[in-house]
Amino acid sequence: MDQNLLMNLLLAAAIGVMFVVMTISQKKKNKKEQEIRNSVKVGDEITTIGGIVCTVVGVKDDEIVVESQSGRFKLMKWAIATMNKS
């Protein structure tokens, strides 16, 4: 009986540690993405969550206007996946 209890406690501890590590990692990722979205400015080249590479031509509070080979269109800032280095 004691051995089963010890195994269950070790399993619970391992799951708890995994959960904490995953939560911290996700928070760091979200913070980095938010910093990118807040720092976007006219002329930056971005990639959207849909994989479209485009150039920012206008910035408002929560949306941006971008231009790609297909033309100009509006996007919400949350649709920015990455800012490409130029």
ABEGO torsion letter per residue (X at the ends): XAAAAAAAAAAAAAAAAAAAAAAAAAAAAAAAAAAAAAABBBGBBBBBAAGBBBBBABBBAABBBBBBAAEBBBBBAAABABBBBX
